[in-house]
Amino acid sequence: MNRVKSFLFGAVEKIVIHCAATSRKDLIWDRMRRDCADCVPVLINPPMLGMEYVQVHYSAGLLRPAHADVMVIG
């Protein structure tokens, strides 16, 4: 079923996390590694203008183009 869903709607390609506080980076990485790092690449980047956010990149599917969702966490 997951293959059909990925074919039609795309799938998660990677997750990029920007965190402003360096101390939070290790906490976030431990949690992400446990939850989904085996499934998709997870990148944790240094601060960018002091904002904290998560970007989820999706591949293209038959019914949906490639895109990324952004959620501000800070």
C-alpha positions in Angstrom: 0.0 0.0 0.0 2.9 2.4 0.8 4.3 1.9 -2.7 1.0 2.8 -4.3 0.6 5.9 -2.0 4.2 7.0 -2.9 3.6 6.5 -6.6 0.4 8.6 -6.5 1.3 11.3 -4.0 5.1 11.2 -3.6 7.1 10.2 -0.6 9.3 12.0 2.0 12.8 12.4 0.6 14.5 14.1 3.5 13.9 16.1 6.6 16.0 19.3 7.3 15.9 20.8 10.7 17.3 24.3 11.5 17.8 24.9 15.2 19.0 28.1 16.7 20.2 26.7 20.0 23.2 24.3 19.7 22.2 22.5 22.9 18.8 21.6 21.3 20.6 20.1 18.3 21.7 17.0 20.2 18.3 16.5 21.8 16.5 16.8 18.5 19.0 14.5 16.8 18.6 11.7 19.4 14.8 11.8 19.0 14.8 12.0 15.2 17.3 9.1 14.9 15.1 7.0 17.1 11.9 7.8 15.3 12.7 8.1 11.6 16.4 8.4 10.6 16.4 4.8 9.4 13.6 5.6 6.9 14.7 9.0 5.4 17.8 11.2 5.6 17.6 13.7 8.5 19.8 16.8 8.4 20.3 19.1 11.3 21.7 22.4 10.2 23.2 25.3 12.2 21.1 28.4 12.9 19.9 30.5 10.0 18.9 34.0 11.0 18.0 32.7 14.5 14.9 30.9 13.2 14.1 27.3 14.1 12.1 25.3 11.6 11.6 21.9 10.0 11.5 21.4 6.3 10.0 18.1 5.0 10.9 17.5 1.3 8.6 15.3 -0.8 9.4 13.6 -4.1 7.0 14.0 -7.0 4.1 11.6 -7.4 1.6 11.0 -10.2 -1.0 13.4 -8.6 1.3 15.8 -6.8 4.5 17.7 -7.8 7.6 17.6 -5.7 7.4 20.1 -2.8 8.4 20.9 0.7 6.4 21.7 3.8 7.9 24.1 6.4 6.9 24.3 10.1 8.3 27.0 12.4 9.3 25.5 15.8 10.9 28.5 17.5 
